[in-house]
Amino acid sequence: RSFLDSVDLFGQLLFPDKSFEQHDEDVSLLKQTKKLLGDLNDEVVAYSKYLEWNEYPEEQLQLKSFITADWGEFRRWAEEVDLNGKLYSLADAMTNAQNEGSLRE
């Protein structure tokens, strides 16, 4: 979340060597990742609280099933869209911009 907030605020500074728009697809993919993992986190938190409180046994089973399915779907999606490759691409773009001294100008 912090990275995406920084991109929203300082995108031109993070990618000064190229137009920021060239990275729109990758940033959009990160926003989708944040949404998917945020939803999964909500399920995990609810499940862990229900376990901690020893309440809602039916919901525990349902959430456990949802978590397993959603995690599997996320992993398949991440592979399909080459999430790791996109992350490395963004990191390389920012590293190259810093190495070229663009941020110091």
C-alpha positions, 0 to 999 in steps of 0.5 A: 500500500505504501508503495502505491501511495508513493507512486500516486504522489511521486510517480514522475520522480520514481520514473523520471527517465521515461514517461510515467504512462509507460508503467501504467499497466504495471502500476494498475496490476499492483493495484489489483494485487493490493485489492485481491490480497486485501480481500484475502487478508480480511478473510484470514483476519476473520477466520483467526478471530473466530478461532481465537474466540472459539465462535462461529464454527460454521463460518470458520469452515466456510472461511477456511474454504474461501481462503484456500480457494482465494489463495489458489486463485491469486497464485494462478492469477499472479502467474498468468499476469507475470506478477513477479516479472512486473515487479522486477520491471518496476524495480529495474525502472526505478533503479535505472532512473536512480543510477542515471542521476535523474532524481538529482537533477 
